[in-house]
Amino acid sequence: MANNVITIGRRGLLGVAIPAAVAAASWRTARADSGADAAAVPIQRLDAALLAAMKAGRGTAFSQRYASLQPVIDQTFDLNAVLVESVGLAWAGIPSEQKARLHAAFRRYTVASYAANFDNYTGQRFQIAPALRNVGNGESVVSTEIIASDGTIHKLDYVMRNTASGWKAVDVLADGSISRVAVQRSDFRHLLNDGGTSALVAGLQRKVASLSGGSMQT
């Protein structure tokens, strides 16, 4: 991969990088008020935060949108589990101190991805399906539809796992089938093969700088 630059693209964004023109973020408080399944609550919270970021728009400093989304991303996703699955078998051989650096870079990249891709509101909405889908291994899928103002629909499914700190997302499926973890694993493998953990950390750092328009540097 030239210059060790990550090319995750639309499918690889944590939560899937959907262009802001079709991004959506409204959530159905009725479900929460009527005792919605616990697994769906983190996604409802994420949608609400994305809606706020979209309405703030590009007129608000990137750092401010990043700061507002960071705690919600931490609450919604099991970022360590996502990172471990994205790195794959190579994770076991990475020294502890390098794992810590990689986790920090991955977390920063994840939040920056959301801040960059959900930055414009034109009437879109996010609709969560009323029922969960069990997929085994104690995991359930919270299915959503991203509905643009022109009626265009994009499906976004969150794979949720019940952890010690509550339900957390461990993968996202675009259009119901494209796994973010699987796509990211392929991209990460190239960087790790080219230059090990340092190359992957550097690639994530460059990606953050690009997503933020240079306002966030390492």
N, C-alpha and C positions, 0 to 999 in steps of 0.2 A: 504494500500500500504506500503510495508515494508520500514522502515526508511524514509518514506515520500519522496522517490526519484521519480521524474517525469519520466515516461516511455512513452514519446510521440512517440519515434521511428520515422521511416521514414515518416509516414503520418502526424506527428504532427509538423514538422518543419515549421516555418513561411516561406511560399514559398515552403514548402514540402522538407524534407531532403532526397534528392536523392543521392545515392552514387556518389562520384566524378567520378567514372569510366564511368558513363553514363550522368554526368552533362553536360550542354551545355551553351554557352554564346557568341553567335555572334548575331548581330542584323542587321536588314535590313535598312541601311541608305536611300535606295531609297524611302522607304515609307515616311520617315521623310521629305526628300527633296521634295516630291511631295504633301505635305500637308496631312500627315497621321492624322487620327482621334486623337483628343486631349487625349482621354482616353488611347491610346496606347503609347503615348510618355513616361510616367513614366516607363513603362515596357521596352521600348527600352533602356532607361537610365540605368535601373537596369541590363539588360543583358550585356551592355557594361562594367559596373563596375565588374560584375561577371567574365567576360572574362579576365579582367585585373588581378583579384585576382587569377584566375585559372592559368594564365600564370606565375604569380609571384611564385605560388606553395608553397610547404612546406618548401622550402629553405629560404623563407622570414618569418621573425618573425610573429607569430600569432597576436601580438599587432599591427603590421603594416598593416596586411590585415584587421584586425578589424577596424582600424582607417580609412582606405580608403573606407570601405563599410558603415560605420555608417551614414554619411550624405546622402548617396543615399537611404538607408533604410528609413530614416526619411522622405525623399521627396516622396518615392514611396508608403508607407503604412500609413494609418490612424491608428497608433498603439493604440491610446486610444479606438477607435471604436472596433478594433480587441480584445483588452483586455476586454472591457465591455461585448462583446458577448461571449467571452470564459469563463468568470466568471459566466455569466447568472444572474438569479434573485438575487443571493447573493450580487451582486454589490451594490444595493441600501442600504444595511445595513452596509456597510464598512465605518468607519469614514474617513474623508477627509485626515488626515495625513497618514493613512494606505494606502489609495488609491495612494497617491504620492509615497510612498515607493514601492508599488507593481508595479506601472507603470515604475519606474526606473529599477527595477529588470527584468521586462518583456522586456523592450527595450534592455537591456544589453544581455539578453538571445537570443532575436531575432537576433541581429547582430552577436553574437557569433556562432549561428547556421549556418548562411550563411558562415561565415569565415571558419568554420570547414568542411562544406560539399561541398564547391566549392573551392577546393585547388589543383586540378590537371587537366592539359589540355593535351588531346591526340587527338585533332582534332575534338571535338564535335562542334555542332552549334545549335543555337536557332532560330527557324523560327516562325514568328508571322503571323497569318492568316490575309488576306487582309480585312476582314470584321468583324465588331463587332456584338455581339448578345445581344439584349436588353432582360433583364429579369424582367422588371417592377420595380416599386419603384425608378425610376430614376437611376437604376444601369445597367451597361453593362458588358459583359464578353469579355476580350481580350484573345483569344485562341492562344496557342503556342504549338509547337512540339519541343521536345528535341531530336535531332538526333545524335546518337553516330556514331563514325567512321565506325562501322560495319553495319550501316543502321538501327539499332534498334531505335524505336521511342517510346517516352513517352510523353503523353499529359499533359499539365499543363495550367489550365485556371485561370486567375485572375479576380475576381469580383471587378469591379471598381465603385466608387461612386463619383459624382461631388460635392465636398465640397467647403467651402468658400475659401480654399487655393488651389483649383484645383482638378483634378481627383486623387483619392487615392484608393489603393487596400484595400479591407476590408475582403477578404477571398481568399483562393486559393483552387482549386479543382484538386486533383491528378487523372490522367487518366479520367478527365472529370466529376468525380462524387464524389470523396472522399473529403469532406469538412474538411479543417484543423481546422476551428473554432469548428465544431461539435466534432471532435476527441479530440481537446484540452479541450473543455468544460467538457468532461467525465473525463479526467485526473485531471483537476483542481478541479472538484467536490470532488474527493476522498481526496485530500490534504486539502481542505477547511473543509470537514466534520471531518477529523482527528485532525486538529489543527488550523483551522481558517486561517486568512491572514498571520500570522507569519510563518505557516507551508508552505504555498504556496511561500512566498518570499524566505524562506530558501531552498526550493526545486529548485527554479529557480537559486539561487546562486550556489548551488552544481552542477547544470547542466552546468553552465558557466565554472566552474572550470574544470569539466570533458571534455568539448568540447575544452577548451584551453590547455589541457594537464597540467593543474596546473599553467599555466603562468598568469592567471587572477584570482585573489582571491578577496574576498569582503573586 
